[in-house]
Amino acid sequence: MKVAIIGGGPAGLYAAILLKKQRPGADITVYERNRADDTFGFGVVFSDATLDNFEKHDLPSYRRITQEFAYWDDIAVHFRGTVHRVGGNGFCGCSRQKLLLILQQRARELGVNLHFEVDIDDEFRFADADLILLADGINSRFREKHVHHFQPEVDVRTNIFAWMGSTKPLDAFTFIFQETEWGPFIAHAYQYEAGHSTWIFETDPKTFERAGLAGLNESQSAARMGEIFGWFLDGHQLLTNRSMWRNFPMVRSKRWVKDNMVLLGDAKASAHFSIGSGTKLAMEDAIALAEAVQNAPSIEAALGIYEHGRREEVEKTQHAADVSLVWFEHVDRFWDFDPVQFAFGVMTRSKAITYDNLKLRAPDFVAEVETSFARRVRESGFDVDTNKPMVPLFQPFRLRELEIANRAVVSPMCMYSAKEGVPTDFHLVHYGSRAIGGAGLIFTEMTCVSRDARITPGCAGLWNDKQEAVWQRIVDFVHVNSAAKICLQLGHAGRKGATKLMWDGIDRPLDEGGWEVFSASPLPYFPDSQVPRELDRARMDAMKDAFVAAAERGERCGFDMLELHCAHGYLLASFISPLTNKRTDEYGGSLPNRLRFPLEVFEALRAVWPSHKPMSVRISATDWAEGGITGDDAVAIARAFAEAGVDLVDVSTGQTVRDAQPIYGRMFQTPFSDQVRNEARVATMCVGNITTADQANTILAAGRADLVALGRPHLVDPFFTLKAAAWYGADGVFCPPQYMPGKEQIFRNSVRDRQDIEELRIKAKPKTRAELKAEATKPLAAE
């Protein structure tokens, strides 16, 4: 087999090593345009898990790499005069140049041909090769040469960074957040060998301009950064190596393979430096490719296996990098946070680390987080314990005069089980059981303000006395038998009305028995959906009156809170999104105009809803479609409702148009809640694939939301909150006396169960290389 590898970075060299080990007789040649000892940057970083992978696949190079590594266990966050050290992380740093030399030496030992200072720009030079690896870096000329085939997307990020070095010794992976007269600067720093450390400086474009960095050369930039971070550098100089300021390009490629050519490393996909995974991804690409070649019957089959098998892991890493880099791009959102909350946000920014696993590795730090959170709750007027505080999920929250016992919320979820808008016994059991289950707040499903406001024939309503009587029975049950509060969500389906029950075909138009639908503009949801009638002024007034009448009925029922549904493409949302509002009158065009009618309805509701009771609004913070609502729009929308008297923004996303492209994942909508909360400065509730109390604690402790709504977990487990309370020892959660023996038992058992699971996790977690190195160098005890 003949293999040509274009690019002598970690991806190309490691692939050469692994392929040559498999096929000692193969003709494998690496071509690199730079000299053997040329390299950008200073150090690279790997986790212990990544080194475990290297150990498994090539022991000789692994041993040489680990002999050269600097090890550390802590992450140190410097912010506003404080330092928070978080242990148990297990990282290792190495000189990038040393890594390349080790891989070159290992490749030569195996018989790989290495050619340096050779510039390859035409793959036809290797017409006789069985396999061509394109590992020519983030600016890959071959990816660009075949751009129409590989179809790369390059997202150039806003923050500007420069990669430098220093002789400053470091004993932790160090983040420094530095306020200056021009704005915030961030340093990402770690030691990679004795007497040498990597320093990546990052800032936003406006701060960059104000600081006068645009016209500076490398040495001048290093001098300026030395001035800003001089208090920490302690006399050590900053070093440069092509350390020019630039923007980071996030690269994604739709295809990785063309004929017998395959993209590897940064050429196919990049990951932001804030999670330190670029070299890891490159070398793990090499591992995946080598395994595919070894196990497949042909090169063609191997490349298919590589691309399809490797893509998910790469995209997961890129998603974590995306979330992380956005946090750093918007660090100003969190600048007024309590320092310990800020540090917790740094640690959990990419969702890879959560509350519970951080508590296992750094219990003292998380105890400080819990105390800080409880202290803020106490400052808001609650008499909570700050010496032995409860976890954030079980801290109370206040909206106007409404006190909510904990932050767990039963999300509004349509049940499609009403009869002519009248809730049934199913609804009584559904809401009643979840209230008894311990949630602090229960939301009704979208409750329709008129018969023709329904989504489906099974939707609940509140437009007549019979419906009001049943809702009052439900509210009374919740109040008598639980400590939960209950919120009425009012809405109108708009163009998504007159459709089938969810299980018969969600959003599909009824075959018969439908009703006329209305929207901001006459645009059908599906091509074969009913074309809605555009609302005129008279209809708008009538609908506003219907909302007001339903709210007045809700107050008579005794609901504790009222929410206006302005999301998911329903009537009021159809006014807000430019994708569904094509009006040319005062209710169309600019965002303030598109908000006009939803705000009119909200203000009319606020006028009749008791002033001591809170109101919330549900919004779609993005349409997940080009030309639609964005996160920045969501901030403006939230501010407009806040000025109108909203107390909480329920931040959801999408469902506006059928061709939306949502990016799913754990807690996938939480970043929008984060943005709205910390830019619009309004309380938020987050929703969206939040499945555990651990995730809820992570979100709350990091300041990304004030309440956490869980939908599907509550569908299968009405007692989700009570079980979580037992797990965390929050024995103050209400339980009706009929169920008290069960509560007592689960609280007893959970203490033992949690201890057992934590002990298993601790035992199963291998020692970090920093710990192993410390043990190896520890002097023997005297006999």
KOLLUMVEX-275426 format. One record per residue (C-alpha): residue in three letters; x, y, z. Coordinates in steps of 0.1 Angstrom, whole numbers, plus 5000, padded with zeros to 4 digits. Layout:
BEGIN
ALAXYZ...
//
This chain:
BEGIN
MET500050005000LYS501250354991VAL500250645013ALA500951015007ILE500451255037ILE500351625030GLY501051805062GLY503551715089GLY501651835120PRO500351605148ALA497551455126GLY499751365097LEU502651235117TYR500451025141ALA498550875112ALA501850785095ILE502950615127LEU499750415132LEU499450315095LYS503050205093LYS502649995125GLN499749815108ARG501549765075PRO505349765080GLY505749705042ALA503650005032ASP505250305014ILE504250595036THR505550945030VAL504851275048TYR505351605030GLU505651925051ARG506152275037ASN507952405068ARG511252295083ALA511352005108ASP511752225138ASP509352505127THR506152535147PHE503452785156GLY502652855192PHE504352725222GLY502552445241VAL499852185236VAL497552045263PHE495951705267SER493651555293ASP494451225311ALA491751055290THR493451165258LEU496851025270ASP495150695279ASN494150675242PHE497750745231GLU499050485255LYS496750225239HIS497650295203ASP501450355204LEU503250295236PRO506750415225SER505550765214TYR503250775245ARG506250715268ARG508350985252ILE505551235253THR504751175289GLN508451205299GLU508351555285PHE504951665300ALA504251915327TYR501351785348TRP498851975368ASP495551895385ASP494152245393ILE492352515373ALA492852855388VAL490453135380HIS491653495388PHE488853745388ARG488354085405GLY491154025430THR490153675439VAL491553335430HIS489553015430ARG491452685425VAL489452385414GLY491252045416GLY490651695402ASN491051795365GLY494051605352PHE495751795325CYS499251775309GLY501152025288CYS503951975263SER506052185240ARG504452175206GLN507852165190LYS508951885213LEU505751685204LEU506451715167LEU510051605171ILE508951305192LEU506451205165GLN509051265137GLN511551045155ARG509050765161ALA507950785124ARG511550745112GLU512050445135LEU509150275118GLY510450355083VAL508150645074ASN509650885048LEU509651245059HIS510251535035PHE510451895048GLU510352225030VAL508352065002ASP505352264991ILE502552034976ASP499752194957ASP498651924933GLU497351584944PHE497851444909ARG501551414919PHE500451114938ALA498350944912ASP499850604921ALA498950644958ASP496350424974LEU495550685000ILE496151055003LEU495851225037LEU495151595036ALA496451715069ASP497552065058GLY496052265086ILE493252505093ASN493952705061SER494052385040ARG494752465004PHE493352124993ARG490052185012GLU489752524994LYS490852374961HIS487952124963VAL485652364981HIS482552264961HIS483051894971PHE484151935007GLN481652225013PRO483452375043GLU481752635065VAL484152875081ASP482653075110VAL485153355119ARG484653435155THR484453785169ASN487053785196ILE490653855187PHE493453655202ALA497253625202TRP499353325211MET502453405232GLY504753235257SER506553325289THR509153195313LYS506653245341PRO506152905360LEU502552795366ASP501252525388ALA497652525374PHE495752585342THR495252955347PHE492453185336ILE492953555343PHE490153795337GLN491554145337GLU489654475338THR491454765320GLU490555115311TRP489754985276GLY487654685286PRO488154325296PHE491154105286ILE491453735292ALA494553525296HIS494553145291ALA497853015304TYR499552685313GLN503052545318TYR504252305292GLU507752235304ALA510052365332GLY510452735328HIS508052775299SER504352855297THR501852925270TRP499853245271ILE496853305249PHE495453655252GLU491853725241THR489554035239ASP486554165221PRO486954385190LYS485954715207THR488354665236PHE491054565210GLU490554895192ARG490355105223ALA493554955235GLY495355055203LEU496454705195ALA495454715158GLY498654885146LEU501154715169ASN503754455158GLU504454135178SER506954285202GLN504854595208SER501754365215ALA503754155239ALA504854475257ARG501254595260MET500154255273GLY503054255297GLU501854585311ILE498254465315PHE499254125332GLY502554245347TRP501154205382PHE500853835376LEU503953775353ASP506153895382GLY508954025360HIS508853745335GLN508853845299LEU506353745272LEU507853565242THR506553575206ASN506453325178ARG504353455149SER502153595177MET499953815156TRP496453915166ARG493753725147ASN490253585148PHE489653215154PRO487953035124MET485552755134VAL485752515104ARG483152255096SER483152045064LYS480051875050ARG482251605034TRP485651475046VAL486351235018LYS486951274980ASP487950964960ASN491050834979MET491651164996VAL490651235032LEU490751555054LEU492451515088GLY492751745118ASP492152115115ALA491852085077LYS488451925082ALA487252065116SER488652305142ALA487852345179HIS488352665198PHE491452695220SER489352765251ILE488752385255GLY492252285244SER491152015220GLY492752105186THR495751875188LYS493651605206LEU491151605178ALA493851585152MET495651285167GLU492351115175ASP491351155138ALA494550965130ILE493550685154ALA490050665140LEU491350655104ALA493950395112GLU491450165129ALA489050205099VAL491850115075GLN492849805096ASN489249675098ALA487749755064PRO488049535033SER489149835011ILE490350195013GLU486950315000ALA485150125027ALA487650245053LEU487150615044GLY483450575046ILE483750415081TYR486050685092GLU483850975081HIS480550835094GLY482050685126ARG484150975136ARG481851265127GLU479551245158GLU482551265182VAL484051555163GLU480751745162LYS480251685200THR483651835207GLN482952125183HIS479652195200ALA481352205234ALA483952435219ASP481152655204VAL479452695238SER482752765255LEU483953025230VAL480553205231TRP480953235269PHE484353405265GLU482953625237HIS480253755261VAL482253755294ASP480954115300ARG477553965308PHE478953805339TRP481354085350ASP479254195379PHE478753835392ASP479953735426PRO483453595420VAL482653245432GLN479653235409PHE481753365381ALA484353095387PHE481652835387GLY480452965353VAL484052935339MET484152575350THR480752475336ARG480652695305SER480852415280LYS478352175297ALA481151905300ILE481351965337THR478251975359TYR477352045395ASP477551695408ASN480851585391LEU482451915401LYS481351845437LEU483151505436ARG486351655423ALA486351985442PRO483851965472ASP485252275490PHE484752485459VAL481152375454ALA480452425491GLU481552785485VAL479252805455GLU476352685476THR477052935504SER477353215479PHE474053125462ALA472253095496ARG473653425507ARG472153605477VAL468753435484ARG468953555520GLU469753905507SER466553895487GLY464453855519PHE464353475526ASP465453335559VAL467553055545ASP470452875561THR473852995548ASN475852775571LYS474452445558PRO472852575526MET470552375503VAL471652325467PRO470352595443LEU467452395430PHE465952395465GLN466352755473PRO463152975472PHE462353245447ARG460053545447LEU458153715419ARG456254015432GLU454453875463LEU454553525451GLU456953305470ILE457952985452ALA459452715475ASN461952575450ARG463252635415ALA461852315399VAL459052395375VAL456652165356SER456952295321PRO453752395301MET452852085280CYS449852045259MET447851725269TYR445351735240SER442851575263ALA440151835268LYS436551805255GLU435352125238GLY438052305258VAL436852165291PRO439651995312THR438851635322ASP439651415351PHE442951345333HIS443951705339LEU443051695376VAL445251385381HIS447951525358TYR448351865375GLY447451735410SER450051455410ARG452851685398ALA451951935425ILE452051665452GLY455351555436GLY457151865451ALA457652105422GLY457752465432LEU455652595403ILE453252425379PHE452352565345THR449152475327GLU449252375291MET448552655267THR445052745276CYS443052885247VAL441053205250SER438353105226ARG437152805207ASP438852915175ALA442052985194ARG442652605199ILE445552425183THR443552095182PRO440051975192GLY441751845224CYS443152165236ALA442052315269GLY440352655271LEU439052915294TRP436253095277ASN433052965294ASP431752895329LYS432052515326GLN435752545318GLU436252795346ALA434652555372VAL436952265362TRP440052485363GLN438952615397ARG438652255410ILE442252185398VAL443652505413ASP441952435446PHE443352075447VAL446852205441HIS446552465468VAL444952235494ASN447151935488SER450652085480ALA452952375485ALA453152425447LYS452052745430ILE450152725397CYS450452945367LEU447852985339GLN449353005304LEU447053185280GLY447453165242HIS445953155208ALA447052905181GLY446953145152ARG447852985119LYS448852655137GLY445152605147ALA442552355135THR445152075134LYS445151705145LEU445951575179MET449751535185TRP449651155182ASP447551175150GLY449951405131ILE451351705149ASP450552045132ARG448851865103PRO445552025093LEU442251845103ASP440651645076GLU437251765088GLY435651975116GLY438152255113TRP437652625119GLU438952945104VAL442453045115PHE444053385117SER447653515118ALA449753835114SER449953755076PRO448253505053LEU451053245053PRO450152875058TYR452252665081PHE452552375057PRO451952425019ASP448752225024SER447652395056GLN444752635057VAL445752985046PRO445153205076ARG443253535074GLU445353835082LEU444054005113ASP442454345109ARG441954595137ALA438554475146ARG439654115150MET442754225170ASP440454415194ALA438154115197MET441053875204LYS442554115230ASP439154125247ALA439153735247PHE442553735264VAL441353975290ALA438153785297ALA440153455301ALA442553635325GLU439653755346ARG438353395347GLY441853285357GLU441853525386ARG438453395398CYS439853035396GLY442653145420PHE445753105397ASP448853235414MET450453365382LEU449653445345GLU451753375314LEU451153505280HIS452253265252CYS454253465225ALA456353175212HIS456352875189GLY454653035159TYR451253085175LEU449253395170LEU451253655190ALA454553495180SER453453525143PHE453553905148ILE456953905164SER458953695138PRO459853855105LEU459353515089THR455653515096ASN454953885097LYS454954045063ARG452554335071THR453154685058ASP451054865084GLU452154985119TYR452154625131GLY454854505106GLY458354595096SER460654685125LEU460854485157PRO459154755177ASN456254755152ARG456054375152LEU455954375190ARG453154635191PHE450154395192PRO451654135216LEU452554425239GLU448954565236VAL447654225247PHE450154195275GLU449354545288ALA445654475287LEU446254165308ARG448554345332ALA445854605338VAL443254345349TRP445654095366PRO446154175403SER449154395408HIS450554165436LYS450553865413PRO453353815387MET453153775350SER455453605326VAL455853585289ARG456953285268ILE459153385238SER460953195211ALA464453345215THR465453225180ASP463553085150TRP466552865141ALA466052995106GLU467853245084GLY466253585086GLY464353505118ILE464553605154THR468053595169GLY469353595205ASP470053975202ASP466354025192ALA465253815221VAL467054055245ALA465254345229ILE461954155231ALA462554085268ARG463354445276ALA460154565259PHE458054325280ALA459954415311GLU459154785305ALA455454675302GLY455654505336VAL456754145330ASP458353965359LEU459753655342VAL460653565307ASP460053195298VAL462853145272SER462052885246THR462952865209GLY461852775175GLN458652605161THR457952915141VAL458552775106ARG458752425092ASP462152465077ALA463852555109GLN467152395117PRO467452365155ILE470752255171TYR469652005197GLY471651875227ARG471651875264MET470252205278PHE470252335242GLN468052635248THR469752745280PRO472252975263PHE469353195252SER468053215287ASP471553305298GLN471753585272VAL468253725280ARG468853715318ASN472253875318GLU471854125290ALA468154235295ARG468554205333VAL465254025338ALA464453705356THR464253405332MET463053045332CYS464952805309VAL463552495292GLY464652245266ASN466151895271ILE466951955308THR466551615323THR468351595357ALA468451785390ASP472251795385GLN471751995352ALA469252225370ASN471752295398THR474452375372ILE472252625354LEU471052805385ALA474452815402ALA476052965370GLY473453235368ARG471953115335ALA468353115347ASP466253175378LEU463852885374VAL464252555355ALA461352405337LEU461452025330GLY458851875307ARG459451515297PRO461051415330HIS457851525347LEU455751325322VAL457150995334ASP457851085370PRO455451325388PHE457651295419PHE460851405401THR461351695425LEU460651495457LYS463151235446ALA465751505438ALA465151655472ALA465851325489TRP469051285468TYR470351625480GLY468951605515ALA466451895511ASP463951765536GLY461952095537VAL460151995505PHE456451965512CYS454851615512PRO451151555520PRO450751355552GLN449251055534TYR452551015516MET454851095545PRO456050735552GLY457250715516LYS459051045519GLU460850935551GLN461950615535ILE463350765503PHE465251025523ARG466750755544ASN467650535515SER468950825493VAL471650915519ARG473050555516ASP472450535478ARG474250865472GLN477250765494ASP477450425475ILE477350585441GLU479850855450GLU482250595464LEU481950385432ARG482650695410ILE485650785431LYS487050435430ALA486350405393LYS488050725384PRO491750655377LYS494350875393THR495451165373ARG499051165360ALA499751455383GLU498651235413LEU500750945400LYS503751165395ALA503351305430GLU503150955445ALA506250845425THR508351125438LYS507151105474PRO509951015498LEU509650675515ALA508650695551ALA511450625575GLU511250275591
//
